[in-house]
Amino acid sequence: MRKIKKIKIKVNGKIKTIKKNNSLSNLLKILKIPLNKVAVELNQEIVNKRELNKIKLKTKDKIEIVHFIGGG
């Protein structure tokens, strides 16, 4: 039986365990987060949304997802 490798990351301050080689884009899909209403930060750097598929998550990555809220 083949063991699935997993990594631990931190998302908005909470530890999450995910499969190794997941992209940042896939993480957002798993979390059901709509891309048009958020900003994503990886290890204290804002991520260009066009790059989300290219970025593979690694152990101890820190992701912050900020939701935009309208108001006035």
C-alpha atoms as a printed R data frame, in Angstrom:
   type eleno elety resid chain resno       x      y       z
1  ATOM     1    CA   MET     A     1   0.000  0.000   0.000
2  ATOM     2    CA   ARG     A     2   1.341  3.417  -0.987
3  ATOM     3    CA   LYS     A     3   1.428  6.071   1.702
4  ATOM     4    CA   ILE     A     4   0.256  9.566   0.712
5  ATOM     5    CA   LYS     A     5   2.795 12.179   1.743
6  ATOM     6    CA   LYS     A     6   1.399 15.135   3.618
7  ATOM     7    CA   ILE     A     7   2.735 18.485   4.744
8  ATOM     8    CA   LYS     A     8   1.698 20.956   7.436
9  ATOM     9    CA   ILE     A     9   1.051 24.572   6.543
10 ATOM    10    CA   LYS     A    10  -0.493 27.489   8.403
11 ATOM    11    CA   VAL     A    11  -3.580 29.184   6.937
12 ATOM    12    CA   ASN     A    12  -4.779 32.353   8.692
13 ATOM    13    CA   GLY     A    13  -3.039 31.220  11.871
14 ATOM    14    CA   LYS     A    14  -4.407 27.650  11.888
15 ATOM    15    CA   ILE     A    15  -2.364 24.531  11.118
16 ATOM    16    CA   LYS     A    16  -3.671 22.518   8.158
17 ATOM    17    CA   THR     A    17  -2.418 19.190   6.843
18 ATOM    18    CA   ILE     A    18  -2.594 18.792   3.071
19 ATOM    19    CA   LYS     A    19  -1.193 16.464   0.422
20 ATOM    20    CA   LYS     A    20   2.345 17.199  -0.709
21 ATOM    21    CA   ASN     A    21   2.704 18.986  -4.089
22 ATOM    22    CA   ASN     A    22  -0.583 20.885  -3.771
23 ATOM    23    CA   SER     A    23  -0.642 24.229  -5.518
24 ATOM    24    CA   LEU     A    24  -1.830 27.399  -3.855
25 ATOM    25    CA   SER     A    25  -4.693 27.453  -6.356
26 ATOM    26    CA   ASN     A    26  -5.766 23.948  -5.338
27 ATOM    27    CA   LEU     A    27  -5.708 24.921  -1.650
28 ATOM    28    CA   LEU     A    28  -8.116 27.787  -2.355
29 ATOM    29    CA   LYS     A    29 -10.423 25.358  -4.190
30 ATOM    30    CA   ILE     A    30 -10.303 22.920  -1.259
31 ATOM    31    CA   LEU     A    31 -11.184 25.770   1.122
32 ATOM    32    CA   LYS     A    32 -13.949 26.948  -1.270
33 ATOM    33    CA   ILE     A    33 -12.598 30.495  -1.389
34 ATOM    34    CA   PRO     A    34 -13.698 32.660  -4.347
35 ATOM    35    CA   LEU     A    35 -10.629 34.263  -5.933
36 ATOM    36    CA   ASN     A    36 -12.389 37.457  -6.958
37 ATOM    37    CA   LYS     A    37 -13.033 38.488  -3.340
38 ATOM    38    CA   VAL     A    38  -9.685 37.811  -1.665
39 ATOM    39    CA   ALA     A    39  -6.032 38.775  -1.521
40 ATOM    40    CA   VAL     A    40  -3.542 35.976  -0.863
41 ATOM    41    CA   GLU     A    41  -0.248 36.310   0.972
42 ATOM    42    CA   LEU     A    42   2.361 33.533   1.049
43 ATOM    43    CA   ASN     A    43   5.153 33.851   3.602
44 ATOM    44    CA   GLN     A    44   4.484 37.589   3.987
45 ATOM    45    CA   GLU     A    45   4.437 38.361   0.257
46 ATOM    46    CA   ILE     A    46   1.322 39.192  -1.769
47 ATOM    47    CA   VAL     A    47   0.766 36.625  -4.527
48 ATOM    48    CA   ASN     A    48  -0.243 37.574  -8.060
49 ATOM    49    CA   LYS     A    49  -3.428 35.595  -8.770
50 ATOM    50    CA   ARG     A    50  -2.046 34.576 -12.178
51 ATOM    51    CA   GLU     A    51   0.733 32.683 -10.374
52 ATOM    52    CA   LEU     A    52  -1.474 30.600  -8.037
53 ATOM    53    CA   ASN     A    53  -1.282 27.442 -10.196
54 ATOM    54    CA   LYS     A    54   2.504 27.625 -10.415
55 ATOM    55    CA   ILE     A    55   3.173 27.890  -6.675
56 ATOM    56    CA   LYS     A    56   3.624 24.531  -4.928
57 ATOM    57    CA   LEU     A    57   3.128 24.610  -1.183
58 ATOM    58    CA   LYS     A    58   5.899 23.433   1.133
59 ATOM    59    CA   THR     A    59   6.045 22.415   4.784
60 ATOM    60    CA   LYS     A    60   5.759 25.393   7.143
61 ATOM    61    CA   ASP     A    61   4.425 27.785   4.481
62 ATOM    62    CA   LYS     A    62   2.280 30.539   5.991
63 ATOM    63    CA   ILE     A    63  -0.731 31.639   3.984
64 ATOM    64    CA   GLU     A    64  -2.929 34.591   4.853
65 ATOM    65    CA   ILE     A    65  -6.205 35.011   2.984
66 ATOM    66    CA   VAL     A    66  -7.902 38.386   3.333
67 ATOM    67    CA   HIS     A    67 -11.526 38.795   2.245
68 ATOM    68    CA   PHE     A    68 -12.643 42.098   0.749
69 ATOM    69    CA   ILE     A    69 -15.731 43.637   2.328
70 ATOM    70    CA   GLY     A    70 -17.637 46.479   0.701
71 ATOM    71    CA   GLY     A    71 -18.909 49.410   2.647
72 ATOM    72    CA   GLY     A    72 -19.087 53.092   2.707
